[in-house]
Amino acid sequence: MKIALFDGIVETHVASSLERALVAAGHQVLNTGKVGHGYKFATGRSQLHTLSNALDTVVDFQPDVIFVFRPASLPSPLLERAKRTGARMVAWLSDDPVLWDLSYGPVVDSYDIVLHCGTARVLDFYESMFGRPTGINFPFWTDQTAFPYVYGSQPRESDAMFLGNVHDEVRRTRYFDLGSLSSSIRIHGNVGRDYFNIAGGFLDSDAEVVDAGARAGLAVNIPQYFRDHQGLETWFDGLDKLGFFQYPSRVIQYAAMGLPIISVVPDSDDLASFPEIVCVDSIAQLDSAIQSVLASPSLQDLSKATHERFLRNYSAAARVMALESVLSDDSWKTLDSRERSLWFTQFDAVEAGREEAREAAVVESDNRREVIEVSQTVEPRCIGVLGVGFGRVTSTSSVTVRTLQALGHRVNVLDLSQYKSVLVPDPNNEYKFVINAVKFLEAVKERPDLLVVSNLDCGVTQAGREQLLEAGVRLAVIGVESAKGGKKLERLAGRVDYLGVLNPQVADGLKSDHFDSVEHLPHLVDRGFLKAIENVPVRGQQAVVAGKRRLHFSKQAAAFRDLADWPSTELFIEESPEEYKDLDMLAAALKSTVVVAPFDASVPGPLPSEVLPFALAAGSLVVVPRGVGPMNICEPGTASVSVREKGELALKLSRLASSPASTARILAAAEEVVTGPLNAERRLASMMEQIFAEPSGGKAIAGTVVDGQQDAGLVPEWHLGYEQKSLSLAHERIKGKGTDLVVTVDHRVTEDTAGLYQLVVSVEGAPAYVENLRMSPTSRHLRIRIPKTIKHPTVSFGIRTADKSVKPGPGFFPSATVSNVEWVGATEAVHSVSAVSTSPWGA
């Protein structure tokens, strides 16, 4: 079957493990990932737009089944659209029954299959409300990829661990219950005020959970009781009578890791489907139960049995078996609520050969670093980089210059301090300052093929954009610090060839609005720094603090105070240390055991500082603050260590110090990020390709145009020369999506005419692409962006003189061929294409 997984929950391993198990079972799977948030139906324009775009992807996949992880992410219009695909609609109610009033109850009748997550009491409640059995119990799951068996593989840190939050009004009682124990315990979650010193640090990734699980004697579960929701938005009459969450996600994670589990529940019969869980009916009995289990000679057997139960009935593979069954057999409708609450236990993934126990993979560190190969471009360009910060080796401007030079381009540094005249107040009041194209062209000694504006808060008018294009200058703007989108940024995105945005959320929003010139471009690190790191013979053993301002370090995380008693070096950009002026000096400073990298709070977000990629590239263990802004480089807890609360930094680093495999995992992930999304050579080479030779895509048009008609089966090709100086291609705009034109243009010039003529491509008379025709390159693949406001776009191609003093003649004129025409973005057949010739020169 083709199965689409729509949206996700906070525990992203739930959807990803189901995807892996579905693929292993032979299904085709589309996983949108987590796209929504909240437990109420989406109503905001931006949120609906994001969800609609995700649904577009699902519709295009043409699934047989759409499995919805968060019903609130499909409000009625989107749900009806999903149903029109003809796919079976499946809803999983992971927070059953707490969201009954808010987003579950209203949609039960709208789905073909409802998968509940609760005891017989919960199923009885739904049956009483709808007068029929509404679904079966489908508890949480995961797999061994996310949570392998690790019990006892690390020195024990505590008698017990508790995975979950204890800081809010629903959960705060748990903290004091756990704090009353004489057994040692570590709480991993949001703790709030830690009166009993039992916080074990928030675990930011599945891998960190596994690391902590390997150090615990056993695991404790104190479920969330529905009675504690009284007075909250989730409360409804009768909720208190429905008990508690039967198997929260942490229980399944415990079991996957092989931790013996003790659960505090008033009635052990509610957990009869997991008999290996030790149940006590009160906190008063928990202490003695912990010590009894830990002292038992069969402790290791209990661990193995708990893991075996997970594999058989609570693994993603077992859930796939259950899903396949419920999609093909509705006999569950004849069962009573207790039978339906146990229905999932009939599916044994081990017996079916879909699961077997396996040990956790160990990451080996061989101290090798991937070499970033830099191949010089086959089409060197003249590039001007206009910006600030050229005296600082970590700045966007400096990294860009070094990288483009390494790629073989001729780069001119245009420091704003020497080119202030090119920025003028915006006459249209769209921006504070804009680039004055005329002044820019007069100021530069060499007219560039591309102007890169780096880390400047300025824009460009439409007239300025056209003047640059007419001069053969394309425009890229990078290092954009905007915290949100809006019309101002949209106008800029529509007037440049490339827009590199630091904030990933802003970039995603613009791309979802079909601004294809936009990319999330974080701060980067180049090969020059990696070479400098290789030349540093010894890694320093002290901590280094590296960021924009001292104030950011002081205020962003209480955990940073753990550094007070450690030997450390501080490198704050605002204090202009010498290390930021020289790559070799910076490499020697950052090649340390630990680098603490506070975010740049002077940038809205805040966002990681420009130093962070260099810290990661130095092979140091990098520490960043948690929760101060969107992390735009990698998932927290993977390539870096995230901290916030006091004591957390010391705890996490202590664990890593005793686990070479865990340290190696983080350093390997950091290297992957450095050689991937943070790799300046790869990212800027991709930018150049997008600007100058973007690959075609979309629907090809076949046929030769004769009097506006197509002769099917032939490849169209049009010629430009002295006798036909221009060509127009028209296309009827379809469904309001906007349509771009992708085309190949080849030209021929002689040595005598090279540089004297220009290829000009215009949309409705406004220049969209201008290039001086030289001996090389002779071919280019263009994507001409069509503004969405143009209903019936006409794209014109022409050859004109680059200078008014040039006198064209039949033997002194270049030729060009226009071919491989594709209209990109059209959702139906192309309606019209026409070639229009104009009079020759001098007529």
Helices and strands as residue ranges (DSSP letters): E 2-6, H 13-24, E 28-31, H 45-61, E 65-68, G 71-73, H 76-83, E 88-92, I 100-104, G 105-110, E 113-116, H 120-130, E 135-137, E 158-163, H 172-179, E 185-188, H 206-213, E 216-221, G 226-229, G 239-242, H 249-257, E 261-264, G 268-271, E 278-280, G 283-285, H 286-295, H 299-309, I 310-314, H 316-328, G 331-334, H 337-342, G 343-346, E 382-387, H 396-406, E 410-415, G 416-418, G 420-422, E 423-425, E 433-435, H 437-443, E 450-454, H 462-470, E 474-480, H 487-495, E 498-501, H 504-512, E 518-520, H 527-534, E 540-547, H 550-556, G 558-565, E 568-572, G 573-575, G 578-581, H 583-590, E 592-596, H 612-617, E 621-625, E 641-643, H 648-657, H 660-674, H 680-692, E 699-700, E 704-706, E 709-711, E 717-720, E 726-730, E 740-748, E 757-763, E 766-772, E 779-784, E 794-801, E 815-824
